[in-house]
Amino acid sequence: MQLEELIAKVSRLPEFRQQEVLDFVTFLEQRYGHAEPAEVEQLDWSEHQFRAMSIEQAMRDEEAEPDLYSEDDLRERWQ
């Protein structure tokens, strides 16, 4: 894929999705980018750090998502 094609595709996304792409590219750059040997050890994420980042990314803009179900859609209602 050419850089121009990537830029064109990303520019067609909504702004909050563009930010998500940027965050992912930053993650890839930190993980696999060129780093000095001393920096490589700092780039290795622990399982805890990776899970925290994954949850953070998954929950991003969750408030902006429309509610798909109402309480009427529930079969049981927890008290």
mmCIF file as gemmi writes it, N, C-alpha and C atoms, coordinates in Angstrom:
data_model
loop_
_atom_site.group_PDB
_atom_site.id
_atom_site.type_symbol
_atom_site.label_atom_id
_atom_site.label_alt_id
_atom_site.label_comp_id
_atom_site.label_asym_id
_atom_site.label_entity_id
_atom_site.label_seq_id
_atom_site.pdbx_PDB_ins_code
_atom_site.Cartn_x
_atom_site.Cartn_y
_atom_site.Cartn_z
_atom_site.occupancy
_atom_site.B_iso_or_equiv
_atom_site.pdbx_formal_charge
_atom_site.auth_seq_id
_atom_site.auth_asym_id
_atom_site.pdbx_PDB_model_num
ATOM 1 N N . MET Axp A 1 ? 0.854 -1.177 0 1 0 ? 1 A 1
ATOM 2 C CA . MET Axp A 1 ? 0 0 0 1 0 ? 1 A 1
ATOM 3 C C . MET Axp A 1 ? 0.895 1.234 0 1 0 ? 1 A 1
ATOM 4 N N . GLN Axp A 2 ? 0.573 2.145 -0.826 1 0 ? 2 A 1
ATOM 5 C CA . GLN Axp A 2 ? 1.334 3.384 -0.929 1 0 ? 2 A 1
ATOM 6 C C . GLN Axp A 2 ? 0.917 4.355 0.173 1 0 ? 2 A 1
ATOM 7 N N . LEU Axp A 3 ? 1.839 5.204 0.56 1 0 ? 3 A 1
ATOM 8 C CA . LEU Axp A 3 ? 1.58 6.188 1.601 1 0 ? 3 A 1
ATOM 9 C C . LEU Axp A 3 ? 0.419 7.104 1.213 1 0 ? 3 A 1
ATOM 10 N N . GLU Axp A 4 ? 0.353 7.483 -0.051 1 0 ? 4 A 1
ATOM 11 C CA . GLU Axp A 4 ? -0.721 8.376 -0.504 1 0 ? 4 A 1
ATOM 12 C C . GLU Axp A 4 ? -2.092 7.701 -0.343 1 0 ? 4 A 1
ATOM 13 N N . GLU Axp A 5 ? -2.15 6.409 -0.631 1 0 ? 5 A 1
ATOM 14 C CA . GLU Axp A 5 ? -3.409 5.672 -0.488 1 0 ? 5 A 1
ATOM 15 C C . GLU Axp A 5 ? -3.827 5.6 0.977 1 0 ? 5 A 1
ATOM 16 N N . LEU Axp A 6 ? -2.859 5.363 1.84 1 0 ? 6 A 1
ATOM 17 C CA . LEU Axp A 6 ? -3.147 5.311 3.274 1 0 ? 6 A 1
ATOM 18 C C . LEU Axp A 6 ? -3.661 6.662 3.765 1 0 ? 6 A 1
ATOM 19 N N . ILE Axp A 7 ? -3.004 7.729 3.361 1 0 ? 7 A 1
ATOM 20 C CA . ILE Axp A 7 ? -3.427 9.068 3.766 1 0 ? 7 A 1
ATOM 21 C C . ILE Axp A 7 ? -4.84 9.355 3.268 1 0 ? 7 A 1
ATOM 22 N N . ALA Axp A 8 ? -5.139 8.966 2.046 1 0 ? 8 A 1
ATOM 23 C CA . ALA Axp A 8 ? -6.475 9.2 1.496 1 0 ? 8 A 1
ATOM 24 C C . ALA Axp A 8 ? -7.536 8.445 2.287 1 0 ? 8 A 1
ATOM 25 N N . LYS Axp A 9 ? -7.252 7.194 2.633 1 0 ? 9 A 1
ATOM 26 C CA . LYS Axp A 9 ? -8.23 6.4 3.383 1 0 ? 9 A 1
ATOM 27 C C . LYS Axp A 9 ? -8.446 6.962 4.778 1 0 ? 9 A 1
ATOM 28 N N . VAL Axp A 10 ? -7.372 7.331 5.451 1 0 ? 10 A 1
ATOM 29 C CA . VAL Axp A 10 ? -7.497 7.866 6.805 1 0 ? 10 A 1
ATOM 30 C C . VAL Axp A 10 ? -8.208 9.207 6.785 1 0 ? 10 A 1
ATOM 31 N N . SER Axp A 11 ? -7.962 10.021 5.78 1 0 ? 11 A 1
ATOM 32 C CA . SER Axp A 11 ? -8.596 11.348 5.725 1 0 ? 11 A 1
ATOM 33 C C . SER Axp A 11 ? -10.11 11.258 5.53 1 0 ? 11 A 1
ATOM 34 N N . ARG Axp A 12 ? -10.608 10.128 5.029 1 0 ? 12 A 1
ATOM 35 C CA . ARG Axp A 12 ? -12.056 9.957 4.845 1 0 ? 12 A 1
ATOM 36 C C . ARG Axp A 12 ? -12.754 9.505 6.135 1 0 ? 12 A 1
ATOM 37 N N . LEU Axp A 13 ? -11.979 9.141 7.148 1 0 ? 13 A 1
ATOM 38 C CA . LEU Axp A 13 ? -12.565 8.689 8.42 1 0 ? 13 A 1
ATOM 39 C C . LEU Axp A 13 ? -12.985 9.883 9.265 1 0 ? 13 A 1
ATOM 40 N N . PRO Axp A 14 ? -13.948 9.673 10.173 1 0 ? 14 A 1
ATOM 41 C CA . PRO Axp A 14 ? -14.298 10.742 11.117 1 0 ? 14 A 1
ATOM 42 C C . PRO Axp A 14 ? -13.081 11.069 11.999 1 0 ? 14 A 1
ATOM 43 N N . GLU Axp A 15 ? -13.064 12.261 12.547 1 0 ? 15 A 1
ATOM 44 C CA . GLU Axp A 15 ? -11.905 12.728 13.311 1 0 ? 15 A 1
ATOM 45 C C . GLU Axp A 15 ? -11.547 11.8 14.474 1 0 ? 15 A 1
ATOM 46 N N . PHE Axp A 16 ? -12.554 11.293 15.19 1 0 ? 16 A 1
ATOM 47 C CA . PHE Axp A 16 ? -12.239 10.432 16.333 1 0 ? 16 A 1
ATOM 48 C C . PHE Axp A 16 ? -11.635 9.109 15.878 1 0 ? 16 A 1
ATOM 49 N N . ARG Axp A 17 ? -11.964 8.63 14.688 1 0 ? 17 A 1
ATOM 50 C CA . ARG Axp A 17 ? -11.346 7.414 14.148 1 0 ? 17 A 1
ATOM 51 C C . ARG Axp A 17 ? -9.926 7.707 13.657 1 0 ? 17 A 1
ATOM 52 N N . GLN Axp A 18 ? -9.709 8.914 13.12 1 0 ? 18 A 1
ATOM 53 C CA . GLN Axp A 18 ? -8.362 9.298 12.733 1 0 ? 18 A 1
ATOM 54 C C . GLN Axp A 18 ? -7.438 9.301 13.941 1 0 ? 18 A 1
ATOM 55 N N . GLN Axp A 19 ? -7.958 9.774 15.075 1 0 ? 19 A 1
ATOM 56 C CA . GLN Axp A 19 ? -7.163 9.773 16.311 1 0 ? 19 A 1
ATOM 57 C C . GLN Axp A 19 ? -6.854 8.341 16.731 1 0 ? 19 A 1
ATOM 58 N N . GLU Axp A 20 ? -7.79 7.435 16.558 1 0 ? 20 A 1
ATOM 59 C CA . GLU Axp A 20 ? -7.578 6.033 16.879 1 0 ? 20 A 1
ATOM 60 C C . GLU Axp A 20 ? -6.469 5.433 16.008 1 0 ? 20 A 1
ATOM 61 N N . VAL Axp A 21 ? -6.475 5.778 14.712 1 0 ? 21 A 1
ATOM 62 C CA . VAL Axp A 21 ? -5.43 5.312 13.802 1 0 ? 21 A 1
ATOM 63 C C . VAL Axp A 21 ? -4.079 5.861 14.257 1 0 ? 21 A 1
ATOM 64 N N . LEU Axp A 22 ? -4.035 7.137 14.609 1 0 ? 22 A 1
ATOM 65 C CA . LEU Axp A 22 ? -2.791 7.748 15.072 1 0 ? 22 A 1
ATOM 66 C C . LEU Axp A 22 ? -2.279 7.064 16.331 1 0 ? 22 A 1
ATOM 67 N N . ASP Axp A 23 ? -3.171 6.773 17.265 1 0 ? 23 A 1
ATOM 68 C CA . ASP Axp A 23 ? -2.772 6.084 18.495 1 0 ? 23 A 1
ATOM 69 C C . ASP Axp A 23 ? -2.204 4.701 18.194 1 0 ? 23 A 1
ATOM 70 N N . PHE Axp A 24 ? -2.82 3.999 17.247 1 0 ? 24 A 1
ATOM 71 C CA . PHE Axp A 24 ? -2.341 2.67 16.894 1 0 ? 24 A 1
ATOM 72 C C . PHE Axp A 24 ? -0.975 2.738 16.215 1 0 ? 24 A 1
ATOM 73 N N . VAL Axp A 25 ? -0.797 3.709 15.331 1 0 ? 25 A 1
ATOM 74 C CA . VAL Axp A 25 ? 0.496 3.875 14.665 1 0 ? 25 A 1
ATOM 75 C C . VAL Axp A 25 ? 1.574 4.221 15.691 1 0 ? 25 A 1
ATOM 76 N N . THR Axp A 26 ? 1.236 5.058 16.66 1 0 ? 26 A 1
ATOM 77 C CA . THR Axp A 26 ? 2.178 5.393 17.729 1 0 ? 26 A 1
ATOM 78 C C . THR Axp A 26 ? 2.546 4.148 18.523 1 0 ? 26 A 1
ATOM 79 N N . PHE Axp A 27 ? 1.559 3.323 18.816 1 0 ? 27 A 1
ATOM 80 C CA . PHE Axp A 27 ? 1.824 2.064 19.511 1 0 ? 27 A 1
ATOM 81 C C . PHE Axp A 27 ? 2.771 1.185 18.689 1 0 ? 27 A 1
ATOM 82 N N . LEU Axp A 28 ? 2.504 1.037 17.391 1 0 ? 28 A 1
ATOM 83 C CA . LEU Axp A 28 ? 3.369 0.214 16.531 1 0 ? 28 A 1
ATOM 84 C C . LEU Axp A 28 ? 4.78 0.782 16.464 1 0 ? 28 A 1
ATOM 85 N N . GLU Axp A 29 ? 4.858 2.096 16.387 1 0 ? 29 A 1
ATOM 86 C CA . GLU Axp A 29 ? 6.17 2.741 16.331 1 0 ? 29 A 1
ATOM 87 C C . GLU Axp A 29 ? 6.957 2.481 17.614 1 0 ? 29 A 1
ATOM 88 N N . GLN Axp A 30 ? 6.281 2.575 18.748 1 0 ? 30 A 1
ATOM 89 C CA . GLN Axp A 30 ? 6.95 2.312 20.021 1 0 ? 30 A 1
ATOM 90 C C . GLN Axp A 30 ? 7.34 0.846 20.137 1 0 ? 30 A 1
ATOM 91 N N . ARG Axp A 31 ? 6.5 -0.007 19.655 1 0 ? 31 A 1
ATOM 92 C CA . ARG Axp A 31 ? 6.726 -1.444 19.786 1 0 ? 31 A 1
ATOM 93 C C . ARG Axp A 31 ? 7.785 -1.957 18.821 1 0 ? 31 A 1
ATOM 94 N N . TYR Axp A 32 ? 7.735 -1.513 17.563 1 0 ? 32 A 1
ATOM 95 C CA . TYR Axp A 32 ? 8.59 -2.086 16.535 1 0 ? 32 A 1
ATOM 96 C C . TYR Axp A 32 ? 9.518 -1.083 15.85 1 0 ? 32 A 1
ATOM 97 N N . GLY Axp A 33 ? 9.36 0.198 16.183 1 0 ? 33 A 1
ATOM 98 C CA . GLY Axp A 33 ? 10.154 1.218 15.512 1 0 ? 33 A 1
ATOM 99 C C . GLY Axp A 33 ? 11.636 1.1 15.846 1 0 ? 33 A 1
ATOM 100 N N . HIS Axp A 34 ? 12.411 1.898 15.169 1 0 ? 34 A 1
ATOM 101 C CA . HIS Axp A 34 ? 13.851 1.894 15.406 1 0 ? 34 A 1
ATOM 102 C C . HIS Axp A 34 ? 14.13 2.579 16.725 1 0 ? 34 A 1
ATOM 103 N N . ALA Axp A 35 ? 14.857 1.881 17.581 1 0 ? 35 A 1
ATOM 104 C CA . ALA Axp A 35 ? 15.189 2.429 18.892 1 0 ? 35 A 1
ATOM 105 C C . ALA Axp A 35 ? 16.622 2.05 19.224 1 0 ? 35 A 1
ATOM 106 N N . GLU Axp A 36 ? 17.195 2.849 20.064 1 0 ? 36 A 1
ATOM 107 C CA . GLU Axp A 36 ? 18.542 2.538 20.546 1 0 ? 36 A 1
ATOM 108 C C . GLU Axp A 36 ? 18.453 1.29 21.419 1 0 ? 36 A 1
ATOM 109 N N . PRO Axp A 37 ? 19.512 0.49 21.488 1 0 ? 37 A 1
ATOM 110 C CA . PRO Axp A 37 ? 19.465 -0.742 22.3 1 0 ? 37 A 1
ATOM 111 C C . PRO Axp A 37 ? 19.007 -0.507 23.735 1 0 ? 37 A 1
ATOM 112 N N . ALA Axp A 38 ? 19.386 0.597 24.35 1 0 ? 38 A 1
ATOM 113 C CA . ALA Axp A 38 ? 18.948 0.869 25.717 1 0 ? 38 A 1
ATOM 114 C C . ALA Axp A 38 ? 17.443 1.105 25.792 1 0 ? 38 A 1
ATOM 115 N N . GLU Axp A 39 ? 16.865 1.644 24.702 1 0 ? 39 A 1
ATOM 116 C CA . GLU Axp A 39 ? 15.431 1.936 24.691 1 0 ? 39 A 1
ATOM 117 C C . GLU Axp A 39 ? 14.587 0.697 24.421 1 0 ? 39 A 1
ATOM 118 N N . VAL Axp A 40 ? 15.162 -0.322 23.798 1 0 ? 40 A 1
ATOM 119 C CA . VAL Axp A 40 ? 14.404 -1.511 23.424 1 0 ? 40 A 1
ATOM 120 C C . VAL Axp A 40 ? 13.8 -2.176 24.65 1 0 ? 40 A 1
ATOM 121 N N . GLU Axp A 41 ? 14.537 -2.245 25.732 1 0 ? 41 A 1
ATOM 122 C CA . GLU Axp A 41 ? 14.012 -2.868 26.951 1 0 ? 41 A 1
ATOM 123 C C . GLU Axp A 41 ? 12.802 -2.104 27.47 1 0 ? 41 A 1
ATOM 124 N N . GLN Axp A 42 ? 12.789 -0.786 27.335 1 0 ? 42 A 1
ATOM 125 C CA . GLN Axp A 42 ? 11.665 0.01 27.816 1 0 ? 42 A 1
ATOM 126 C C . GLN Axp A 42 ? 10.43 -0.186 26.944 1 0 ? 42 A 1
ATOM 127 N N . LEU Axp A 43 ? 10.609 -0.606 25.702 1 0 ? 43 A 1
ATOM 128 C CA . LEU Axp A 43 ? 9.481 -0.766 24.796 1 0 ? 43 A 1
ATOM 129 C C . LEU Axp A 43 ? 8.744 -2.078 25.004 1 0 ? 43 A 1
ATOM 130 N N . ASP Axp A 44 ? 9.354 -3.038 25.671 1 0 ? 44 A 1
ATOM 131 C CA . ASP Axp A 44 ? 8.683 -4.306 25.921 1 0 ? 44 A 1
ATOM 132 C C . ASP Axp A 44 ? 7.604 -4.091 26.973 1 0 ? 44 A 1
ATOM 133 N N . TRP Axp A 45 ? 6.384 -4.292 26.567 1 0 ? 45 A 1
ATOM 134 C CA . TRP Axp A 45 ? 5.255 -4.07 27.457 1 0 ? 45 A 1
ATOM 135 C C . TRP Axp A 45 ? 4.996 -5.326 28.265 1 0 ? 45 A 1
ATOM 136 N N . SER Axp A 46 ? 4.626 -5.123 29.498 1 0 ? 46 A 1
ATOM 137 C CA . SER Axp A 46 ? 4.188 -6.258 30.298 1 0 ? 46 A 1
ATOM 138 C C . SER Axp A 46 ? 2.765 -6.619 29.868 1 0 ? 46 A 1
ATOM 139 N N . GLU Axp A 47 ? 2.342 -7.796 30.237 1 0 ? 47 A 1
ATOM 140 C CA . GLU Axp A 47 ? 0.968 -8.218 29.914 1 0 ? 47 A 1
ATOM 141 C C . GLU Axp A 47 ? -0.037 -7.244 30.523 1 0 ? 47 A 1
ATOM 142 N N . HIS Axp A 48 ? 0.244 -6.775 31.744 1 0 ? 48 A 1
ATOM 143 C CA . HIS Axp A 48 ? -0.651 -5.83 32.422 1 0 ? 48 A 1
ATOM 144 C C . HIS Axp A 48 ? -0.759 -4.523 31.633 1 0 ? 48 A 1
ATOM 145 N N . GLN Axp A 49 ? 0.38 -3.989 31.158 1 0 ? 49 A 1
ATOM 146 C CA . GLN Axp A 49 ? 0.358 -2.741 30.399 1 0 ? 49 A 1
ATOM 147 C C . GLN Axp A 49 ? -0.411 -2.916 29.093 1 0 ? 49 A 1
ATOM 148 N N . PHE Axp A 50 ? -0.216 -4.042 28.424 1 0 ? 50 A 1
ATOM 149 C CA . PHE Axp A 50 ? -0.9 -4.278 27.161 1 0 ? 50 A 1
ATOM 150 C C . PHE Axp A 50 ? -2.406 -4.399 27.383 1 0 ? 50 A 1
ATOM 151 N N . ARG Axp A 51 ? -2.822 -5.116 28.423 1 0 ? 51 A 1
ATOM 152 C CA . ARG Axp A 51 ? -4.254 -5.244 28.701 1 0 ? 51 A 1
ATOM 153 C C . ARG Axp A 51 ? -4.877 -3.904 29.043 1 0 ? 51 A 1
ATOM 154 N N . ALA Axp A 52 ? -4.153 -3.093 29.822 1 0 ? 52 A 1
ATOM 155 C CA . ALA Axp A 52 ? -4.669 -1.771 30.185 1 0 ? 52 A 1
ATOM 156 C C . ALA Axp A 52 ? -4.858 -0.915 28.936 1 0 ? 52 A 1
ATOM 157 N N . MET Axp A 53 ? -3.885 -0.96 28.012 1 0 ? 53 A 1
ATOM 158 C CA . MET Axp A 53 ? -3.997 -0.201 26.775 1 0 ? 53 A 1
ATOM 159 C C . MET Axp A 53 ? -5.158 -0.731 25.938 1 0 ? 53 A 1
ATOM 160 N N . SER Axp A 54 ? -5.321 -2.041 25.884 1 0 ? 54 A 1
ATOM 161 C CA . SER Axp A 54 ? -6.399 -2.633 25.09 1 0 ? 54 A 1
ATOM 162 C C . SER Axp A 54 ? -7.762 -2.211 25.617 1 0 ? 54 A 1
ATOM 163 N N . ILE Axp A 55 ? -7.931 -2.258 26.918 1 0 ? 55 A 1
ATOM 164 C CA . ILE Axp A 55 ? -9.206 -1.857 27.524 1 0 ? 55 A 1
ATOM 165 C C . ILE Axp A 55 ? -9.459 -0.38 27.278 1 0 ? 55 A 1
ATOM 166 N N . GLU Axp A 56 ? -8.417 0.419 27.426 1 0 ? 56 A 1
ATOM 167 C CA . GLU Axp A 56 ? -8.552 1.854 27.197 1 0 ? 56 A 1
ATOM 168 C C . GLU Axp A 56 ? -8.982 2.138 25.762 1 0 ? 56 A 1
ATOM 169 N N . GLN Axp A 57 ? -8.393 1.442 24.806 1 0 ? 57 A 1
ATOM 170 C CA . GLN Axp A 57 ? -8.751 1.63 23.406 1 0 ? 57 A 1
ATOM 171 C C . GLN Axp A 57 ? -10.167 1.13 23.12 1 0 ? 57 A 1
ATOM 172 N N . ALA Axp A 58 ? -10.536 0.019 23.719 1 0 ? 58 A 1
ATOM 173 C CA . ALA Axp A 58 ? -11.864 -0.545 23.483 1 0 ? 58 A 1
ATOM 174 C C . ALA Axp A 58 ? -12.96 0.363 24.026 1 0 ? 58 A 1
ATOM 175 N N . MET Axp A 59 ? -12.688 1.048 25.129 1 0 ? 59 A 1
ATOM 176 C CA . MET Axp A 59 ? -13.702 1.872 25.768 1 0 ? 59 A 1
ATOM 177 C C . MET Axp A 59 ? -13.691 3.315 25.271 1 0 ? 59 A 1
ATOM 178 N N . ARG Axp A 60 ? -12.755 3.658 24.371 1 0 ? 60 A 1
ATOM 179 C CA . ARG Axp A 60 ? -12.678 5.022 23.863 1 0 ? 60 A 1
ATOM 180 C C . ARG Axp A 60 ? -13.987 5.389 23.168 1 0 ? 60 A 1
ATOM 181 N N . ASP Axp A 61 ? -14.472 6.56 23.458 1 0 ? 61 A 1
ATOM 182 C CA . ASP Axp A 61 ? -15.683 7.11 22.846 1 0 ? 61 A 1
ATOM 183 C C . ASP Axp A 61 ? -16.916 6.248 23.08 1 0 ? 61 A 1
ATOM 184 N N . GLU Axp A 62 ? -16.88 5.445 24.116 1 0 ? 62 A 1
ATOM 185 C CA . GLU Axp A 62 ? -18.018 4.58 24.428 1 0 ? 62 A 1
ATOM 186 C C . GLU Axp A 62 ? -19.259 5.409 24.748 1 0 ? 62 A 1
ATOM 187 N N . GLU Axp A 63 ? -19.035 6.6 25.338 1 0 ? 63 A 1
ATOM 188 C CA . GLU Axp A 63 ? -20.172 7.458 25.677 1 0 ? 63 A 1
ATOM 189 C C . GLU Axp A 63 ? -20.879 7.956 24.417 1 0 ? 63 A 1
ATOM 190 N N . ALA Axp A 64 ? -20.149 8.056 23.309 1 0 ? 64 A 1
ATOM 191 C CA . ALA Axp A 64 ? -20.732 8.566 22.072 1 0 ? 64 A 1
ATOM 192 C C . ALA Axp A 64 ? -21.536 7.501 21.323 1 0 ? 64 A 1
ATOM 193 N N . GLU Axp A 65 ? -21.405 6.246 21.735 1 0 ? 65 A 1
ATOM 194 C CA . GLU Axp A 65 ? -22.126 5.164 21.072 1 0 ? 65 A 1
ATOM 195 C C . GLU Axp A 65 ? -23.617 5.244 21.413 1 0 ? 65 A 1
ATOM 196 N N . PRO Axp A 66 ? -24.477 4.995 20.464 1 0 ? 66 A 1
ATOM 197 C CA . PRO Axp A 66 ? -25.918 5.027 20.761 1 0 ? 66 A 1
ATOM 198 C C . PRO Axp A 66 ? -26.314 3.813 21.604 1 0 ? 66 A 1
ATOM 199 N N . ASP Axp A 67 ? -27.321 4.004 22.437 1 0 ? 67 A 1
ATOM 200 C CA . ASP Axp A 67 ? -27.846 2.878 23.212 1 0 ? 67 A 1
ATOM 201 C C . ASP Axp A 67 ? -28.631 1.976 22.279 1 0 ? 67 A 1
ATOM 202 N N . LEU Axp A 68 ? -28.214 0.725 22.194 1 0 ? 68 A 1
ATOM 203 C CA . LEU Axp A 68 ? -28.872 -0.204 21.293 1 0 ? 68 A 1
ATOM 204 C C . LEU Axp A 68 ? -30.057 -0.902 21.941 1 0 ? 68 A 1
ATOM 205 N N . TYR Axp A 69 ? -30.033 -0.993 23.271 1 0 ? 69 A 1
ATOM 206 C CA . TYR Axp A 69 ? -31.088 -1.711 23.977 1 0 ? 69 A 1
ATOM 207 C C . TYR Axp A 69 ? -31.613 -0.853 25.122 1 0 ? 69 A 1
ATOM 208 N N . SER Axp A 70 ? -32.88 -0.999 25.394 1 0 ? 70 A 1
ATOM 209 C CA . SER Axp A 70 ? -33.481 -0.316 26.545 1 0 ? 70 A 1
ATOM 210 C C . SER Axp A 70 ? -33.754 -1.349 27.623 1 0 ? 70 A 1
ATOM 211 N N . GLU Axp A 71 ? -34.215 -0.898 28.755 1 0 ? 71 A 1
ATOM 212 C CA . GLU Axp A 71 ? -34.56 -1.835 29.828 1 0 ? 71 A 1
ATOM 213 C C . GLU Axp A 71 ? -35.7 -2.756 29.409 1 0 ? 71 A 1
ATOM 214 N N . ASP Axp A 72 ? -36.551 -2.291 28.507 1 0 ? 72 A 1
ATOM 215 C CA . ASP Axp A 72 ? -37.654 -3.122 28.024 1 0 ? 72 A 1
ATOM 216 C C . ASP Axp A 72 ? -37.151 -4.33 27.243 1 0 ? 72 A 1
ATOM 217 N N . ASP Axp A 73 ? -35.93 -4.225 26.697 1 0 ? 73 A 1
ATOM 218 C CA . ASP Axp A 73 ? -35.369 -5.33 25.929 1 0 ? 73 A 1
ATOM 219 C C . ASP Axp A 73 ? -34.79 -6.439 26.818 1 0 ? 73 A 1
ATOM 220 N N . LEU Axp A 74 ? -34.633 -6.147 28.081 1 0 ? 74 A 1
ATOM 221 C CA . LEU Axp A 74 ? -34.036 -7.128 28.98 1 0 ? 74 A 1
ATOM 222 C C . LEU Axp A 74 ? -35.045 -8.188 29.406 1 0 ? 74 A 1
ATOM 223 N N . ARG Axp A 75 ? -34.604 -9.401 29.504 1 0 ? 75 A 1
ATOM 224 C CA . ARG Axp A 75 ? -35.5 -10.456 29.972 1 0 ? 75 A 1
ATOM 225 C C . ARG Axp A 75 ? -35.57 -10.447 31.493 1 0 ? 75 A 1
ATOM 226 N N . GLU Axp A 76 ? -34.435 -10.199 32.128 1 0 ? 76 A 1
ATOM 227 C CA . GLU Axp A 76 ? -34.4 -10.106 33.584 1 0 ? 76 A 1
ATOM 228 C C . GLU Axp A 76 ? -33.847 -8.746 33.948 1 0 ? 76 A 1
ATOM 229 N N . ARG Axp A 77 ? -34.353 -8.222 35.001 1 0 ? 77 A 1
ATOM 230 C CA . ARG Axp A 77 ? -33.849 -6.931 35.471 1 0 ? 77 A 1
ATOM 231 C C . ARG Axp A 77 ? -33.237 -7.175 36.836 1 0 ? 77 A 1
ATOM 232 N N . TRP Axp A 78 ? -31.966 -6.82 36.942 1 0 ? 78 A 1
ATOM 233 C CA . TRP Axp A 78 ? -31.242 -7.041 38.18 1 0 ? 78 A 1
ATOM 234 C C . TRP Axp A 78 ? -31.518 -5.869 39.121 1 0 ? 78 A 1
ATOM 235 N N . GLN Axp A 79 ? -31.813 -6.196 40.348 1 0 ? 79 A 1
ATOM 236 C CA . GLN Axp A 79 ? -32.109 -5.176 41.362 1 0 ? 79 A 1
ATOM 237 C C . GLN Axp A 79 ? -30.835 -4.671 41.993 1 0 ? 79 A 1
